[in-house]
Structures are given as C-alpha cells and as structure tokens.
C-alpha cells in the first residue's frame, strides 16, 4: 500500500453525514462509513460508498465529549464489509470544535479498529475520522503494525470542492504565485499546489487548459491522449510545432515537455494511450479532479462512469462551431457555442442532461472497436453517423478552456454572487453573446447506485472490461 492514504466523499454524503452528526443538541454522534477503494501506486484512496448513522437512542452515552454504543449494533455492517472487501471508517462529531483526537478518542480507537480488522479478516485499511461543526474533517488509519497514521487528505466532491490536509500549511509558496495570491488566500494556493488533475484529451481545448493549470501551479497533471501531432491540428495545440508534426510526436510528450520546460514544479505523468486502457483508468482514478476535453460519446460516458465509481469531480468541455457555405462557396458561421458541465458523483450525468443516450454510447463504442461494422450499420440505416473533423478555431477552444479553469477556481474558492449549486453547467454563445448558467436537476438512476464502488470486477461494471485481470 502506498504511504499516502486518502478519504473521499460526495457532496451529498458529506451533507447527510453533517446533518446526522450535528442534530442540534450539542452532543457527540457517530456513524460508520463503508468504503470502496482505488489501491494505486501513487496513493490509496478510500471512497465512501455507504453512510450508516448509529441511532441516537441506542447509544449508551451521548455527551458533548463522548459517545458510546453497543458493539453488536454494527455487526451486520461489519458483515457487509467482510463480504464486499470494504474498508470501514468510524466518524464522530466534536461539537466543541476541538480540532484533534482526544484521549477518549484514542482509547476508543485502540479497541475498535483492531476489532474491525479482526472481524473483516482482510488486509484492507480501516480508520477513524472526526467532523467539526463547520464540516471540516480529519482522520487516521490503522497500519499493519498497529500504529495509527493520519489520513493525508479528506476531500469532498460537491458544489464546492473541499480538501482538508493533515499537514496543512506545510507547503511553501513559490515566488511565481505572487500575482494570483492577491486574489486567493494561502489555503487556496496550497490546495492548488497539492492537486492531482487528469486531463483527457490534449488537443483543442486540452492544450490551453493544461497551460493554465501549469501556470497556476497545480502539483500534478496526468495527460491522456493516444494521438500524435499532425499538421492539420498545429493551429490549435499550444506549444506544438511543424517539426513535432513531421516527427509524429505524441501530443502528451509535446505538452509534457512544454509543461516541464516552464519550470514551475508541476509533475507530469504522460499516458499516450486510449482512455479505455485499464491501466489508464487505474492511473486517472488516483487523481483528485478530472477534465474531459474530448468529443467521443463513449469516452465521455466512460469518464462520467469513472468519476462516479471513484468519487471524482468531473469537468466536461464541449465546443460546437456550425459553419455552412453559401451558393458562392463562401463560409458563413451560424453558431459558435460551447458548454462546461460540472458533474458530481451521485447527481445528474451527461445522459440525464440529454447530451446523448445509451444508444449513442453503444454506437460510438462500435465505431471505436469495429469501424467497418459501424460503417455498414450506418449505411444500412441502423445507427446514425458521426461527423468527423468538425470545424475548430483556437480562440473558441481557449475561451472554453478558460471558462473551465475558472469553474474549478470558483469551486475551490467560491467568488460568485450566487452559490455554486446554481452552476451545474455554463453555456456560452458567441453568436448571441450570452453566458448562461444552469442548475443541476435530477439524479441519474443508472449511476447513482455506483458512487464510491472503486475497484471492481469487471472494471467499472462494464462488460467490455470483463477480461481485465485484477492487480
């Protein structure tokens, strides 16, 4: 297991937990979290799947400083953990606002956590956490030798993005952040410096987005794109040259080299492979945040699914430029628009927002796996064709990328007049010169039950990944 162990919740899970742990009577309360995992090479992520509040009325004792309950109440919960190979995290409240584990907590965890490990009979990590009245959390895990080690970070993927680090304040701020540090506080700057962000697609919207993330000082960026630079896309990939195209260099290498050449300390992981590669999924699932900068329907569906399983906040970028030719052969632009979708685990999806259907996902998957069969079905009228090589203009792509990065910043450090709940998506139209926010509506029943499932077989519950062997 990597040394860094983290805990992640969805916004709805965190809100429910806070409501239960602070019922308004000033007394401690306790809940049990069952967690899936991403057992990665860079970090081990605990992913909250279920929240089980221990009823107030069965507790032996509830005071402002202590809560105790009958151990046999949690036996069915531990059975579920044992059967599913899930991690168990006990979380309780500190109504007083005390920001550390008390002697009472130490005594309780010394009894409870080894008991949980013995009951589940597995080598997965188990732990304990505390929530404060403002919703902030901190925690620790039981290590193999019986010692307790801090959870390095607890994160919440909700309308606002929260990251609470065990060693907050320990990262020095370099000189280059001075300008944007005038807009954001030191805590926001530190969060940016410690983020691991995946960018899927390193071309039109991906390359200007990556440039901004690097110059903001993001700690780690995972670049995913299987394609090589071509002459036809030089006009919309920052830092790419004709020499890169002629040499057939991978886009991730061109942008990775440029990012490292800037010298601001961002670690770049380059994956010149398709998103459907299981090892790519494993790597991306260790990140804190994911940006989708691609236009394939099945790829966007996969990212939406992955973000749900692994509790990742997902920013999806889409750009459309409609151009036609008149009778004289002159080009005429009818619309220049795009949308930045922000998707939270357990809420609406790209399907429930009606960007595409499962029928479209299946057709796109066939096109990716078997182009000849897809072409025959299009010709026979069984499925709709998909336009290729759509118009693209760098200025429009850069606008979309900028809106997406600002959307990230607004959720790390809320600055809008209205709360982030009103901005599930932002549509821009240059034809009508409008910027239109839309709130989140509804829940995608297809994905809602998969929140926090983490590593599973088949991977992401998808038949196409059934033959993937576990690590």
C-alpha positions in Angstrom: 0.0 0.0 0.0 1.4 3.5 -0.9 2.2 5.7 2.1 -0.5 8.2 1.2 -4.0 7.2 2.1 -6.9 9.5 1.5 -10.7 9.6 2.1 -13.2 10.9 -0.4 -16.9 11.7 -0.1 -19.5 13.1 -2.4 -21.2 16.4 -1.6 -24.5 14.6 -0.7 -22.7 12.1 1.5 -20.9 14.9 3.4 -24.1 16.9 3.8 -26.0 13.8 5.1 -23.2 13.0 7.5 -23.0 16.5 8.8 -26.8 16.6 9.4 -26.7 13.4 11.3 -23.6 14.1 13.4 -24.8 17.5 14.5 -28.5 17.1 15.3 -28.6 20.4 17.3 -28.4 19.0 20.8 -24.7 19.8 21.3 -23.8 16.1 21.9 -21.5 13.8 20.0 -22.9 11.4 17.5 -21.3 8.6 15.5 -21.6 6.9 12.1 -19.9 4.1 10.2 -18.7 4.6 6.6 -18.2 1.6 4.2 -15.7 2.4 1.6 -14.6 1.1 -1.8 -11.0 1.8 -2.8 -8.5 2.7 -5.5 -5.5 0.8 -4.4 -3.0 2.7 -6.6 0.7 3.0 -7.0 0.7 6.8 -6.1 -2.0 6.8 -3.4 -4.6 4.5 -1.8 -8.0 6.2 -1.9 -10.8 5.2 0.4 -14.1 6.0 -1.4 -17.3 6.3 0.7 -20.0 4.0 -0.6 -22.4 3.9 2.3 -23.1 6.0 5.4 -24.6 4.3 8.4 -25.6 6.5 11.3 -25.8 4.8 14.7 -29.2 5.8 16.1 -29.0 8.3 19.0 -31.5 6.4 21.1 -29.4 3.1 21.2 -26.2 4.9 22.4 -25.2 4.0 25.9 -23.9 7.6 26.4 -24.0 10.8 24.4 -22.4 13.9 25.9 -20.6 16.9 24.4 -17.3 15.0 24.9 -18.1 11.3 24.5 -20.3 8.8 22.6 -20.6 5.1 23.2 -22.8 2.5 21.7 -23.5 -1.3 21.8 -20.8 -3.0 19.7 -23.2 -5.7 18.5 -25.2 -3.0 16.6 -22.5 -2.7 13.9 -22.1 -6.5 13.4 -24.4 -6.5 10.3 -22.4 -3.5 8.9 -19.1 -5.4 9.5 -20.5 -8.5 7.8 -21.2 -6.3 4.7 -17.7 -5.0 4.9 -16.3 -8.5 5.1 -18.4 -9.9 2.3 -17.6 -7.0 0.0 -13.9 -6.5 0.9 -14.8 -2.9 2.0 -12.9 -0.6 4.3 -14.6 0.7 7.5 -14.2 4.2 8.8 -15.8 5.3 12.1 -16.6 9.0 12.1 -17.9 11.0 15.0 -18.5 14.7 15.8 -16.7 17.2 18.0 -19.5 19.7 18.9 -16.9 21.7 20.9 -14.9 22.3 17.7 -11.8 20.6 19.2 -9.5 20.0 16.2 -7.7 16.9 17.3 -8.2 13.4 18.6 -8.9 13.4 22.3 -7.7 10.9 24.9 -11.2 9.4 24.9 -10.9 9.0 21.1 -7.5 7.3 21.4 -8.9 4.9 23.9 -11.9 4.0 21.8 -10.0 3.6 18.6 -7.4 1.4 20.3 -10.2 -1.1 21.0 -12.5 -0.6 17.9 -10.1 -0.6 15.0 -8.2 -3.8 15.7 -11.6 -5.4 16.4 -12.8 -4.3 12.9 -9.7 -5.6 11.3 -10.1 -9.0 13.1 -13.8 -9.2 12.1 -13.3 -8.4 8.4 -10.2 -10.7 8.1 -8.8 -8.7 5.2 -5.7 -6.6 4.6 -7.7 -3.5 3.6 -7.2 -0.3 5.6 -9.7 0.8 8.3 -9.8 4.1 10.1 -11.4 6.7 12.2 -12.4 10.3 11.5 -13.8 13.4 13.2 -16.1 16.1 11.8 -16.1 19.6 13.2 -19.2 21.9 13.3 -18.2 23.7 10.1 -18.0 20.3 8.2 -14.2 20.1 8.2 -12.8 16.6 8.8 -9.6 14.9 9.8 -8.8 11.2 10.3 -6.4 8.4 10.7 -5.9 4.8 9.7 -4.7 1.6 11.4 -1.5 0.5 9.9 -0.3 -3.1 9.6 1.9 -2.8 12.7 -1.0 -1.5 14.8 0.1 2.2 14.7 -2.3 5.0 13.8 -1.2 7.2 10.8 -3.0 10.3 9.6 -5.2 10.3 6.5 -3.2 12.6 4.3 -6.3 14.3 3.0 -10.1 14.1 3.2 -11.9 15.5 0.2 -15.5 16.3 -0.8 -16.7 16.5 -4.4 -19.8 18.7 -4.0 -21.0 22.0 -5.2 -17.8 23.3 -3.5 -14.6 21.3 -3.6 -13.0 20.7 -0.2 -9.6 19.3 0.6 -8.5 19.1 4.2 -4.9 18.1 4.6 -3.3 16.5 7.7 -0.3 18.7 7.3 -2.0 21.9 6.0 0.3 24.9 5.9 3.4 22.8 5.4 3.9 23.7 1.6 6.0 26.7 0.9 4.5 29.1 -1.7 7.0 29.9 -4.5 7.6 33.4 -5.8 5.6 32.9 -9.1 2.2 32.6 -7.3 2.5 36.2 -6.0 0.1 37.6 -8.6 -2.7 35.2 -8.2 -2.1 35.0 -4.4 -3.5 38.6 -4.4 -6.9 37.1 -5.4 -6.8 33.8 -3.5 -5.9 33.1 0.1 -2.9 31.0 1.2 -5.2 27.9 1.8 -6.5 28.0 -1.8 -3.0 28.4 -3.2 -1.8 25.4 -1.2 -4.7 23.3 -2.4 -3.8 24.2 -6.0 -0.2 23.2 -5.4 -1.2 19.8 -4.0 -3.9 18.9 -6.5 -3.5 15.9 -8.9 -5.6 16.7 -12.0 -6.2 14.4 -15.0 -6.7 16.0 -18.5 -8.2 13.6 -21.0 -7.6 14.9 -24.5 -4.6 17.1 -25.3 -5.6 18.9 -28.4 -8.0 21.9 -29.0 -9.4 22.6 -25.5 -7.0 20.3 -23.7 -3.7 22.2 -24.5 -4.8 25.7 -23.4 -6.4 24.1 -20.3 -3.1 22.4 -19.4 -1.2 25.6 -20.0 -3.4 27.4 -17.4 -3.2 24.6 -14.8 0.6 24.6 -15.0 0.9 28.3 -14.7 -1.5 28.3 -11.7 1.0 25.9 -10.0 -1.0 22.6 -10.0 1.1 19.9 -8.3 0.5 17.0 -10.7 -1.1 16.6 -14.1 -1.9 13.3 -15.7 -2.1 13.7 -19.5 -4.1 11.2 -21.5 -4.2 11.1 -25.3 -3.2 8.3 -27.7 -2.7 10.6 -30.7 0.3 12.1 -32.4 0.6 15.7 -33.5 -0.4 16.2 -37.2 -0.1 19.3 -39.4 -3.9 19.7 -39.5 -4.1 20.3 -35.7 -1.0 22.5 -35.3 -3.3 25.6 -35.4 -5.0 24.6 -32.1 -2.4 22.8 -30.0 -0.3 25.3 -27.9 3.5 24.7 -28.0 3.2 22.3 -30.9 5.4 22.9 -34.0 5.5 21.7 -37.6 8.6 19.8 -36.6 6.7 18.0 -33.9 4.1 17.0 -36.6 6.6 15.9 -39.1 8.3 13.8 -36.4 5.0 12.3 -35.4 5.4 13.1 -31.7 2.8 12.2 -29.2 0.7 15.1 -28.0 1.3 14.1 -24.4 5.0 14.4 -25.0 4.8 17.8 -26.7 2.7 19.2 -23.9 4.5 17.4 -21.2 7.9 18.7 -22.4 6.4 22.3 -22.6 5.0 22.0 -19.1 8.3 20.8 -17.6 10.2 23.5 -19.6 8.2 26.2 -17.8 9.9 25.0 -14.6 7.2 25.7 -12.1 7.4 22.3 -10.5 4.3 20.6 -11.9 4.8 16.8 -12.0 3.6 15.5 -15.4 2.5 11.9 -16.0 2.2 11.1 -19.7 -0.1 8.4 -20.9 -0.1 8.1 -24.7 -2.8 5.5 -24.6 -6.6 5.3 -25.1 -8.8 6.1 -22.1 -10.3 2.6 -22.5 -6.9 1.1 -21.5 -7.4 -0.4 -17.9 -4.0 0.9 -16.8 -5.1 4.4 -17.8 -8.3 4.1 -15.8 -6.3 3.0 -12.8 -3.9 6.0 -13.1 -6.7 8.6 -13.6 -8.7 7.2 -10.7 -5.9 8.2 -8.3 -6.3 11.9 -9.2 -8.3 14.5 -7.3 -10.1 16.0 -10.3 -10.7 15.1 -14.0 -11.2 17.3 -17.0 -12.7 15.8 -20.2 -11.5 17.5 -23.3 -12.7 15.1 -26.0 -15.7 14.8 -28.2 -16.2 11.0 -28.4 -19.5 10.0 -26.9 -18.3 6.7 -25.4 -15.2 8.3 -24.0 -17.3 11.0 -22.2 -19.7 8.3 -20.9 -16.7 6.3 -19.6 -15.3 9.4 -17.8 -18.7 10.0 -16.2 -18.9 6.4 -15.0 -15.3 6.5 -13.7 -15.9 9.8 -11.9 -18.9 8.1 -10.1 -17.1 4.9 -9.1 -14.1 6.9 -7.9 -15.7 10.0 -6.4 -14.1 12.4 -8.8 -15.4 15.9 -9.6 -15.6 15.9 -13.4 -15.5 18.9 -15.7 -16.6 18.2 -19.2 -15.8 20.6 -22.1 -17.8 20.7 -25.3 -17.5 23.2 -28.2 -19.6 23.5 -31.3 -19.0 25.7 -34.3 -21.6 25.4 -37.1 -20.4 26.7 -40.4 -22.0 26.4 -43.9 -21.2 27.5 -47.4 -23.5 29.8 -49.4 -24.2 29.5 -53.1 -21.0 31.3 -53.9 -18.9 28.9 -51.8 -18.2 31.5 -49.1 -18.2 30.3 -45.5 -20.9 31.5 -43.1 -20.9 30.9 -39.4 -24.3 30.2 -37.9 -23.3 29.5 -34.3 -20.2 29.4 -32.1 -21.0 27.9 -28.7 -19.9 25.5 -26.0 -20.8 24.2 -22.6 -18.8 23.5 -19.4 -20.5 20.7 -17.5 -19.6 20.1 -13.8 -20.7 16.7 -12.7 -20.8 15.4 -9.1 -20.8 11.8 -8.1 -24.4 10.7 -7.4 -26.1 13.6 -9.2 -27.1 14.1 -12.8 -25.0 12.7 -15.7 -24.3 13.6 -19.3 -27.0 11.1 -20.2 -29.6 12.5 -17.8 -28.7 16.0 -19.1 -29.6 14.6 -22.5 -26.3 15.2 -24.2 -26.6 11.7 -25.6 -28.3 8.4 -25.0 -27.1 4.9 -24.2 -28.0 4.1 -27.8 -25.5 6.7 -28.9 -22.9 5.3 -26.5 -23.3 1.8 -28.0 -22.9 3.2 -31.5 -19.8 5.1 -30.6 -18.3 2.0 -29.0 -18.9 0.0 -32.1 -17.3 2.7 -34.2 -14.2 2.6 -31.9 -13.9 -1.2 -31.8 -15.0 -2.1 -35.3 -15.1 0.8 -37.7 -16.1 -1.4 -40.6 -19.1 -2.9 -38.8 -20.1 0.6 -37.7 -19.9 1.9 -41.3 -22.1 -0.9 -42.5 -24.7 -0.2 -39.9 -24.7 3.5 -40.8 -25.2 2.6 -44.5 -28.0 0.2 -43.6 -29.7 2.9 -41.5 -29.4 1.1 -38.2 -27.4 3.8 -36.5 -26.7 7.5 -37.1 -23.4 8.6 -38.5 -21.0 10.7 -36.5 -19.5 13.8 -38.1 -15.7 13.8 -38.3 -13.2 16.7 -38.4 -15.6 19.3 -37.3 -14.7 23.0 -37.6 -12.3 24.2 -34.8 -10.9 27.6 -34.0 -8.3 28.1 -31.4 -9.9 31.3 -30.0 -13.1 29.4 -29.2 -11.2 26.5 -27.7 -9.3 28.8 -25.5 -12.4 30.5 -24.3 -13.9 27.2 -23.3 -10.7 26.1 -21.5 -10.6 29.4 -19.6 -14.2 29.1 -18.5 -13.5 25.5 -17.3 -10.4 26.6 -15.3 -12.4 29.5 -13.8 -15.1 27.0 -12.9 -12.6 24.9 -11.0 -11.3 28.0 -9.2 -14.9 29.1 -8.3 -15.4 25.7 -6.6 -12.1 25.7 -4.7 -12.6 29.3 -3.6 -16.2 30.5 -4.2 -16.3 34.0 -5.5 -19.6 34.3 -7.5 -22.5 36.3 -6.3 -24.7 33.2 -6.2 -23.8 29.8 -4.7 -22.2 27.1 -6.8 -25.3 25.0 -6.7 -26.7 27.2 -9.5 -23.8 26.4 -11.9 -24.1 22.8 -12.9 -23.3 23.9 -16.4 -22.4 27.1 -18.1 -23.3 27.6 -21.8 -21.6 30.3 -23.9 -22.8 31.6 -27.3 -20.7 34.0 -29.3 -23.4 34.3 -31.9 -25.8 35.8 -29.3 -23.0 36.9 -26.9 -24.6 35.1 -23.9 -23.2 33.3 -20.9 -26.0 31.1 -19.4 -25.7 29.1 -16.2 -28.0 26.2 -15.5 -28.6 24.4 -12.1 -28.3 20.7 -11.5 -31.6 18.8 -11.9 -32.4 15.2 -11.1 -30.3 12.2 -10.5 -29.1 9.6 -13.0 -30.6 6.3 -11.7 -28.1 4.4 -13.8 -25.1 5.7 -12.0 -26.4 6.8 -8.6 -26.0 3.3 -7.1 -22.4 3.2 -8.1 -21.0 6.0 -6.1 -17.8 5.0 -4.3 -17.6 1.5 -5.7 -14.0 2.0 -6.7 -12.0 -1.1 -7.9 -14.5 -3.8 -9.1 -14.6 -6.8 -11.4 -15.5 -6.2 -14.1 -13.8 -2.8 -14.0 -16.5 0.0 -13.8 -19.1 -2.7 -14.2 -18.6 -2.6 -18.0 -18.7 -5.8 -20.0 -16.0 -4.5 -22.3 -13.6 -4.6 -19.4 -14.7 -8.0 -18.1 -11.4 -9.7 -19.1 -9.3 -7.2 -17.1 -7.3 -9.1 -14.5 -7.1 -7.6 -11.0 -3.8 -6.1 -9.9 
